[in-house]
Amino acid sequence: MPGFVIRPIDPEAHDEVALVAERMRLTLVEVLGEETGGAMYTREWLEDRVREHLDPARLRGQVFVAVESGGAVAGHTIVRIEEDDGGRAFGVFSTTYVAPDARRGGVADALLDRGEAWMREQQVTVAQTWTSDTNDPLLALFRKHGYALTLRVPEKKMVVLSKAFED
Ligand SMILES: CC(C)(COP(=O)(O)OP(=O)(O)OC[C@H]1O[C@@H](n2cnc3c(N)ncnc32)[C@H](O)[C@@H]1OP(=O)(O)O)[C@@H](O)C(=O)NCCC(=O)NCCS
């Protein structure tokens, strides 16, 4: 039995929205370094970006949090639906973050499963994420879930990983 449950974020809970926004910043710091990642966006911008994923009038998205039995938020994943150049919809995992003291306990595995289930509910058949080409834990996580590298952007040191859902 895992010691956490996965549920949608509570859009009315400002502390949850603020926590996920702060962890978006921490993700950027971990991936890009304090100097580049830490100063990229303001707190207000990040909180608005979280809220955008919860407002169907702005985009089709969702934020899932992993909540430990004591109530602490161990991690989150932000998902949304985008369209490719041909107008075909696909699912995107935006940031996925697990607090350092909760890592290696299967939290990200469970967040990915929940995010994919949401994408299937949205009727998309392809999911995608992108990250730094040196982010070995994230690359290993998505490869474990069947994702393959589909694009490399060397000038940005970024890679895209994709997966087609099986029926
Ligand atoms: C990547 C991250 C989300 C993984 O979270 P986690 O809860 O520790 O991951 P899990 O325990 O669910 O591990 C699932 C799989 O991911 C991979 N993985 C996770 N951490 C890893 C590590 N440090 N090294 C190598 N593989 C790792 C493994 O394949 C693992 O499967 P296994 O346990 O069967 O070997 C977490 O390390 C993190 O938040 N990193 C910083 C933020 C970040 O870089 N986010 C992505 C940018 S969008």
The ligand as a Tripos MOL2 file, in Angstrom:
@<TRIPOS>MOLECULE
LIG
   48    50     1     0     0
SMALL
NO_CHARGES

@<TRIPOS>ATOM
      1 C1         12.1130   12.8370  -11.7060 C.3       1 LIG1
      2 C2         11.2950   12.7790  -10.4240 C.3       1 LIG1
      3 C3          9.9250   13.3770  -10.6880 C.3       1 LIG1
      4 C4         11.1110   11.2960  -10.0230 C.3       1 LIG1
      5 O1         10.2240   11.2170   -8.8940 O.3       1 LIG1
      6 P1         10.1980    9.9290   -7.8990 P.3       1 LIG1
      7 O2          8.9160    9.9570   -7.1490 O.co2     1 LIG1
      8 O3         11.4410    9.8780   -7.1140 O.co2     1 LIG1
      9 O4         10.1740    8.7030   -8.9270 O.3       1 LIG1
     10 P2          9.6740    7.2120   -8.6080 P.3       1 LIG1
     11 O5         10.1100    6.7940   -7.2490 O.co2     1 LIG1
     12 O6          8.2150    7.0940   -8.9140 O.co2     1 LIG1
     13 O7         10.5050    6.3960   -9.6830 O.3       1 LIG1
     14 C5          9.9230    5.9300  -10.8840 C.3       1 LIG1
     15 C6         11.0210    5.6180  -11.8740 C.3       1 LIG1
     16 O8         11.7030    6.8270  -12.2660 O.3       1 LIG1
     17 C7         13.0980    6.5490  -12.4970 C.3       1 LIG1
     18 N1         13.8840    7.3060  -11.5180 N.ar      1 LIG1
     19 C8         13.4160    8.0970  -10.5270 C.ar      1 LIG1
     20 N2         14.4400    8.6900   -9.8750 N.ar      1 LIG1
     21 C9         15.5730    8.2660  -10.4680 C.ar      1 LIG1
     22 C10        16.9540    8.5440  -10.2410 C.ar      1 LIG1
     23 N3         17.3680    9.3810   -9.2730 N.pl3     1 LIG1
     24 N4         17.8600    7.9470  -11.0560 N.ar      1 LIG1
     25 C11        17.4650    7.1220  -12.0480 C.ar      1 LIG1
     26 N5         16.1680    6.8060  -12.2910 N.ar      1 LIG1
     27 C12        15.2370    7.3920  -11.5210 C.ar      1 LIG1
     28 C13        13.2480    5.0390  -12.3040 C.3       1 LIG1
     29 O9         13.0220    4.4300  -13.5730 O.3       1 LIG1
     30 C14        12.1090    4.7080  -11.3580 C.3       1 LIG1
     31 O10        11.6810    3.3770  -11.4560 O.3       1 LIG1
     32 P3         12.2940    2.2440  -10.4490 P.3       1 LIG1
     33 O11        12.0430    2.7470   -9.0590 O.co2     1 LIG1
     34 O12        11.5150    1.0300  -10.8030 O.co2     1 LIG1
     35 O13        13.7580    2.1780  -10.7770 O.co2     1 LIG1
     36 C15        12.0170   13.4980   -9.2510 C.3       1 LIG1
     37 O14        13.3560   13.0560   -9.1980 O.3       1 LIG1
     38 C16        12.0080   15.0080   -9.3660 C.2       1 LIG1
     39 O15        11.0740   15.6480   -8.9080 O.2       1 LIG1
     40 N6         13.0700   15.6090   -9.9440 N.am      1 LIG1
     41 C17        13.2100   17.0600   -9.9920 C.3       1 LIG1
     42 C18        12.1910   17.7320  -10.8660 C.3       1 LIG1
     43 C19        12.3500   17.4060  -12.3090 C.2       1 LIG1
     44 O16        13.4250   17.3040  -12.8530 O.2       1 LIG1
     45 N7         11.2010   17.2850  -12.9430 N.am      1 LIG1
     46 C20        11.1460   17.0670  -14.3460 C.3       1 LIG1
     47 C21        11.2420   18.3020  -15.1350 C.3       1 LIG1
     48 S1          9.6910   18.6130  -15.9250 S.3       1 LIG1
@<TRIPOS>BOND
     1     1     2 1
     2     2     3 1
     3     2     4 1
     4     2    36 1
     5     4     5 1
     6     5     6 1
     7     6     7 2
     8     6     8 1
     9     6     9 1
    10     9    10 1
    11    10    11 2
    12    10    12 1
    13    10    13 1
    14    13    14 1
    15    14    15 1
    16    15    16 1
    17    15    30 1
    18    16    17 1
    19    17    18 1
    20    17    28 1
    21    18    19 ar
    22    18    27 ar
    23    19    20 ar
    24    20    21 ar
    25    21    22 ar
    26    21    27 ar
    27    22    23 1
    28    22    24 ar
    29    24    25 ar
    30    25    26 ar
    31    26    27 ar
    32    28    29 1
    33    28    30 1
    34    30    31 1
    35    31    32 1
    36    32    33 2
    37    32    34 1
    38    32    35 1
    39    36    37 1
    40    36    38 1
    41    38    39 2
    42    38    40 1
    43    40    41 1
    44    41    42 1
    45    42    43 1
    46    43    44 2
    47    43    45 1
    48    45    46 1
    49    46    47 1
    50    47    48 1
@<TRIPOS>SUBSTRUCTURE
     1 LIG1         1 GROUP 0 **** ****
